[in-house]
Amino acid sequence: MAEDYTFFKDCYNYIEDEKYALNDELSIFYSDKCTNLNDWEQDYTDICVNFKKVIIYINNKFNTSHFYHNSTFIPYMNFWLNYQLGQLKYSKFTAESFYKLIEEHDPIFFTSTFKINAHNISENDLKYMKSLYDLYKLYNDIITLDPGNANGCNSKENECFILYKDLIQNCTPGVEKKICKALLDFRALYNTLKRASQCLNKELPELPSYNQVIIPSQKLDTVSELKQEQVQAENRETISRVPTELSTENNNILKTVGSTLGASTVFFSAYMVKTF
Protein backbone atom coordinates (compact mmCIF):
# COMPACT_ATOMS: atom_id res chain seq x y z
CA MET A 1 0.00 0.00 0.00
CA ALA A 2 1.30 3.45 -0.96
CA GLU A 3 1.57 5.52 2.19
CA ASP A 4 -0.02 8.93 2.57
CA TYR A 5 2.40 11.59 3.86
CA THR A 6 0.00 14.52 3.46
CA PHE A 7 -1.12 14.38 7.10
CA PHE A 8 2.25 15.86 8.05
CA LYS A 9 0.88 19.22 6.88
CA ASP A 10 -1.13 19.16 10.10
CA CYS A 11 1.40 17.28 12.21
CA TYR A 12 2.26 20.32 14.33
CA ASN A 13 -1.43 20.65 15.27
CA TYR A 14 -1.75 16.94 16.04
CA ILE A 15 1.31 17.06 18.30
CA GLU A 16 -0.36 19.91 20.21
CA ASP A 17 -3.60 17.90 20.37
CA GLU A 18 -1.71 14.91 21.73
CA LYS A 19 -0.19 17.02 24.53
CA TYR A 20 -3.62 18.16 25.69
CA ALA A 21 -5.31 14.81 25.11
CA LEU A 22 -2.86 12.83 27.24
CA ASN A 23 -3.55 15.12 30.20
CA ASP A 24 -7.27 14.32 30.05
CA GLU A 25 -8.93 11.55 32.02
CA LEU A 26 -10.40 8.64 30.09
CA SER A 27 -13.77 7.36 31.19
CA ILE A 28 -13.44 4.14 33.19
CA PHE A 29 -16.02 2.68 30.83
CA TYR A 30 -13.46 2.93 28.03
CA SER A 31 -10.27 2.42 30.03
CA ASP A 32 -11.50 -0.89 31.47
CA LYS A 33 -11.76 -2.25 27.95
CA CYS A 34 -8.00 -1.70 27.63
CA THR A 35 -7.13 -3.94 30.57
CA ASN A 36 -9.35 -7.01 30.51
CA LEU A 37 -7.53 -8.79 27.72
CA ASN A 38 -5.62 -12.06 27.69
CA ASP A 39 -1.82 -12.06 27.37
CA TRP A 40 -1.85 -8.28 27.81
CA GLU A 41 0.98 -6.26 29.31
CA GLN A 42 1.02 -2.76 30.79
CA ASP A 43 2.66 -1.27 27.70
CA TYR A 44 -0.32 -2.32 25.59
CA THR A 45 -2.77 -0.97 28.15
CA ASP A 46 -0.99 2.40 28.06
CA ILE A 47 -1.02 2.54 24.26
CA CYS A 48 -4.70 1.56 24.15
CA VAL A 49 -5.69 4.22 26.72
CA ASN A 50 -3.64 6.96 25.04
CA PHE A 51 -4.92 5.97 21.60
CA LYS A 52 -8.49 6.43 22.81
CA LYS A 53 -7.64 9.74 24.51
CA VAL A 54 -6.21 11.21 21.30
CA ILE A 55 -9.13 9.93 19.22
CA ILE A 56 -11.65 11.50 21.64
CA TYR A 57 -9.81 14.83 21.62
CA ILE A 58 -9.61 14.97 17.81
CA ASN A 59 -13.21 13.83 17.48
CA ASN A 60 -14.39 16.62 19.79
CA LYS A 61 -12.48 19.22 17.75
CA PHE A 62 -13.93 17.77 14.58
CA ASN A 63 -17.47 18.03 15.96
CA THR A 64 -16.98 21.66 17.03
CA SER A 65 -15.49 22.64 13.64
CA HIS A 66 -12.14 23.55 15.25
CA PHE A 67 -10.31 21.46 12.73
CA TYR A 68 -7.79 21.73 9.90
CA HIS A 69 -8.05 19.16 7.11
CA ASN A 70 -10.85 16.66 7.56
CA SER A 71 -9.02 13.85 5.79
CA THR A 72 -5.66 13.87 7.57
CA PHE A 73 -6.53 12.65 11.07
CA ILE A 74 -7.18 9.07 9.93
CA PRO A 75 -3.73 8.42 8.38
CA TYR A 76 -2.20 10.33 11.28
CA MET A 77 -3.78 8.01 13.86
CA ASN A 78 -2.64 4.98 11.86
CA PHE A 79 0.91 6.37 11.90
CA TRP A 80 0.58 7.16 15.62
CA LEU A 81 -0.34 3.54 16.37
CA ASN A 82 2.51 2.16 14.23
CA TYR A 83 4.90 4.59 15.91
CA GLN A 84 3.89 3.73 19.48
CA LEU A 85 4.05 -0.03 18.93
CA GLY A 86 7.37 0.43 17.15
CA GLN A 87 8.80 2.06 20.29
CA LEU A 88 8.43 -1.23 22.17
CA LYS A 89 11.47 -3.50 22.09
CA TYR A 90 9.48 -6.64 21.34
CA SER A 91 5.87 -6.06 20.34
CA LYS A 92 3.48 -8.98 20.06
CA PHE A 93 1.20 -6.91 17.85
CA THR A 94 1.33 -5.06 14.58
CA ALA A 95 -0.75 -1.90 14.23
CA GLU A 96 -3.34 -3.84 12.25
CA SER A 97 -3.71 -6.70 14.74
CA PHE A 98 -3.67 -4.34 17.74
CA TYR A 99 -6.41 -2.13 16.32
CA LYS A 100 -8.53 -5.13 15.35
CA LEU A 101 -8.32 -6.48 18.89
CA ILE A 102 -9.29 -3.26 20.69
CA GLU A 103 -12.04 -2.55 18.15
CA GLU A 104 -13.57 -5.99 18.72
CA HIS A 105 -13.26 -5.54 22.48
CA ASP A 106 -14.84 -2.08 22.54
CA PRO A 107 -17.05 -1.55 19.46
CA ILE A 108 -19.14 1.14 21.18
CA PHE A 109 -16.12 3.44 21.50
CA PHE A 110 -15.39 3.40 17.77
CA THR A 111 -19.06 3.76 16.87
CA SER A 112 -19.30 6.94 18.95
CA THR A 113 -16.01 8.43 17.65
CA PHE A 114 -14.47 7.32 14.36
CA LYS A 115 -12.72 4.32 12.85
CA ILE A 116 -9.40 4.34 11.06
CA ASN A 117 -7.96 2.27 8.24
CA ALA A 118 -5.41 0.55 10.46
CA HIS A 119 -2.63 -1.13 8.52
CA ASN A 120 1.05 -1.87 8.93
CA ILE A 121 3.40 0.76 7.57
CA SER A 122 6.49 -0.62 5.84
CA GLU A 123 9.80 -0.40 7.69
CA ASN A 124 11.23 2.08 5.19
CA ASP A 125 8.21 4.42 5.24
CA LEU A 126 7.95 4.21 9.01
CA LYS A 127 11.62 5.18 9.35
CA TYR A 128 11.05 8.31 7.26
CA MET A 129 7.78 9.12 9.03
CA LYS A 130 9.39 8.82 12.46
CA SER A 131 12.06 11.30 11.38
CA LEU A 132 9.44 13.72 10.06
CA TYR A 133 7.50 13.34 13.29
CA ASP A 134 10.68 14.12 15.25
CA LEU A 135 11.21 17.22 13.09
CA TYR A 136 7.74 18.50 13.87
CA LYS A 137 8.20 17.79 17.58
CA LEU A 138 11.41 19.85 17.50
CA TYR A 139 9.52 22.59 15.65
CA ASN A 140 6.87 22.48 18.37
CA ASP A 141 9.53 22.69 21.08
CA ILE A 142 11.18 25.69 19.41
CA ILE A 143 7.97 27.63 18.91
CA THR A 144 6.83 27.06 22.51
CA LEU A 145 10.19 27.78 24.18
CA ASP A 146 10.64 30.77 26.44
CA PRO A 147 12.67 33.32 24.41
CA GLY A 148 14.92 33.74 27.43
CA ASN A 149 15.94 30.07 27.36
CA ALA A 150 19.01 30.57 25.16
CA ASN A 151 20.56 27.14 25.79
CA GLY A 152 17.30 25.31 25.11
CA CYS A 153 16.67 27.20 21.90
CA ASN A 154 20.20 26.63 20.60
CA SER A 155 20.02 22.92 21.39
CA LYS A 156 16.65 22.36 19.67
CA GLU A 157 17.64 24.50 16.71
CA ASN A 158 20.81 22.45 16.16
CA GLU A 159 18.96 19.13 16.52
CA CYS A 160 16.39 20.24 13.96
CA PHE A 161 19.02 21.49 11.51
CA ILE A 162 21.12 18.30 11.71
CA LEU A 163 18.11 15.96 11.34
CA TYR A 164 16.83 17.91 8.33
CA LYS A 165 20.26 17.84 6.65
CA ASP A 166 20.45 14.06 7.12
CA LEU A 167 17.01 13.56 5.60
CA ILE A 168 17.36 15.94 2.65
CA GLN A 169 20.30 13.89 1.37
CA ASN A 170 17.76 11.22 0.36
CA CYS A 171 16.21 13.69 -2.08
CA THR A 172 18.17 13.68 -5.34
CA PRO A 173 16.83 16.36 -7.74
CA GLY A 174 14.49 14.87 -10.32
CA VAL A 175 13.60 11.82 -8.20
CA GLU A 176 10.11 12.06 -6.76
CA LYS A 177 9.70 10.75 -3.22
CA LYS A 178 6.92 11.45 -0.76
CA ILE A 179 9.44 12.06 2.00
CA CYS A 180 10.95 14.86 -0.12
CA LYS A 181 7.62 16.61 -0.69
CA ALA A 182 6.95 16.37 3.05
CA LEU A 183 10.39 17.84 3.77
CA LEU A 184 9.70 20.77 1.44
CA ASP A 185 6.44 21.41 3.31
CA PHE A 186 8.35 21.33 6.59
CA ARG A 187 11.02 23.64 5.21
CA ALA A 188 8.38 26.20 4.20
CA LEU A 189 6.80 26.02 7.66
CA TYR A 190 10.18 26.25 9.41
CA ASN A 191 11.32 29.25 7.37
CA THR A 192 8.04 31.00 8.15
CA LEU A 193 8.80 30.41 11.81
CA LYS A 194 12.36 31.64 11.21
CA ARG A 195 11.00 35.03 10.19
CA ALA A 196 8.57 35.28 13.10
CA SER A 197 10.26 33.40 15.95
CA GLN A 198 10.95 35.10 19.26
CA CYS A 199 13.32 32.32 20.26
CA LEU A 200 16.60 34.04 21.21
CA ASN A 201 15.07 37.17 19.67
CA LYS A 202 16.87 36.43 16.41
CA GLU A 203 16.21 34.56 13.19
CA LEU A 204 16.81 30.85 13.07
CA PRO A 205 19.17 29.67 10.31
CA GLU A 206 17.54 28.81 7.00
CA LEU A 207 17.27 25.11 6.32
CA PRO A 208 19.34 24.09 3.27
CA SER A 209 18.19 22.63 -0.02
CA TYR A 210 19.53 19.31 -1.32
CA ASN A 211 22.19 21.05 -3.44
CA GLN A 212 23.33 23.20 -0.52
CA VAL A 213 23.94 20.03 1.50
CA ILE A 214 25.42 17.75 -1.17
CA ILE A 215 27.65 20.06 -3.25
CA PRO A 216 29.83 21.29 -0.33
CA SER A 217 30.15 17.67 0.79
CA GLN A 218 31.26 16.62 -2.70
CA LYS A 219 33.81 19.46 -2.77
CA LEU A 220 35.21 18.31 0.55
CA ASP A 221 35.49 14.76 -0.81
CA THR A 222 37.29 16.04 -3.93
CA VAL A 223 39.73 18.13 -1.89
CA SER A 224 40.41 15.12 0.35
CA GLU A 225 41.08 12.90 -2.67
CA LEU A 226 43.44 15.48 -4.21
CA LYS A 227 45.39 15.78 -0.96
CA GLN A 228 45.66 11.99 -0.75
CA GLU A 229 46.94 11.79 -4.33
CA GLN A 230 49.47 14.56 -3.61
CA VAL A 231 50.82 12.72 -0.55
CA GLN A 232 51.10 9.48 -2.54
CA ALA A 233 52.98 11.29 -5.34
CA GLU A 234 55.39 12.86 -2.84
CA ASN A 235 56.04 9.44 -1.29
CA ARG A 236 56.78 7.92 -4.70
CA GLU A 237 59.18 10.78 -5.49
CA THR A 238 61.02 10.32 -2.16
CA ILE A 239 61.43 6.59 -2.80
CA SER A 240 62.73 7.22 -6.32
CA ARG A 241 65.48 9.49 -4.92
CA VAL A 242 66.93 6.75 -2.64
CA PRO A 243 70.43 5.80 -4.12
CA THR A 244 70.61 2.32 -5.57
CA GLU A 245 74.46 2.34 -6.07
CA LEU A 246 77.22 2.98 -3.54
CA SER A 247 79.19 6.19 -3.80
CA THR A 248 82.92 6.12 -4.79
CA GLU A 249 83.94 6.92 -1.22
CA ASN A 250 81.88 4.06 0.20
CA ASN A 251 83.25 1.75 -2.48
CA ASN A 252 86.86 2.54 -1.49
CA ILE A 253 86.08 1.89 2.17
CA LEU A 254 84.62 -1.51 1.36
CA LYS A 255 87.67 -2.38 -0.80
CA THR A 256 90.05 -1.46 2.03
CA VAL A 257 88.06 -3.53 4.54
CA GLY A 258 88.06 -6.45 2.10
CA SER A 259 91.84 -6.26 1.52
CA THR A 260 92.56 -6.11 5.24
CA LEU A 261 90.38 -9.14 5.93
CA GLY A 262 92.09 -11.03 3.08
CA ALA A 263 95.62 -10.30 4.37
CA SER A 264 94.63 -11.32 7.88
CA THR A 265 93.40 -14.65 6.58
CA VAL A 266 96.71 -15.34 4.76
CA PHE A 267 98.88 -14.52 7.80
CA PHE A 268 96.72 -16.64 10.06
CA SER A 269 96.93 -19.63 7.68
CA ALA A 270 100.76 -19.33 7.45
CA TYR A 271 101.07 -19.20 11.22
CA MET A 272 98.95 -22.36 11.61
CA VAL A 273 101.13 -24.26 9.10
CA LYS A 274 104.36 -23.20 10.83
CA THR A 275 103.02 -24.21 14.21
CA PHE A 276 102.10 -27.71 13.17
Sequence and secondary structure as in RCSB ss.txt:
>XXXX:A:sequence
MAEDYTFFKDCYNYIEDEKYALNDELSIFYSDKCTNLNDWEQDYTDICVNFKKVIIYINNKFNTSHFYHNSTFIP
YMNFWLNYQLGQLKYSKFTAESFYKLIEEHDPIFFTSTFKINAHNISENDLKYMKSLYDLYKLYNDIITLDPGNA
NGCNSKENECFILYKDLIQNCTPGVEKKICKALLDFRALYNTLKRASQCLNKELPELPSYNQVIIPSQKLDTVSE
LKQEQVQAENRETISRVPTELSTENNNILKTVGSTLGASTVFFSAYMVKTF
>XXXX:A:secstr
     GGGGGHHHHHHHHHHHHTS   HHHHGGGTS TT  HHHHHHHHHHHHHHHHHHHHHHTT  S TTTHHH
HHHHHHHHHHHTSSS S  HHHHHHHHHHH HHHHHHS         HHHHHHHHHHHHHHHHHHHHHHS TT H
HHHHHHHHHHHHHHHHHHTT  TT   HHHHHHHHHHHHHHHHHHH  GGGS       HHHHHHHHHHHHHHHH
HHHHHHHHHHHHHHHTS  S  HHHHHHHHHHHHHHHHHHHHHHHHHHHH 
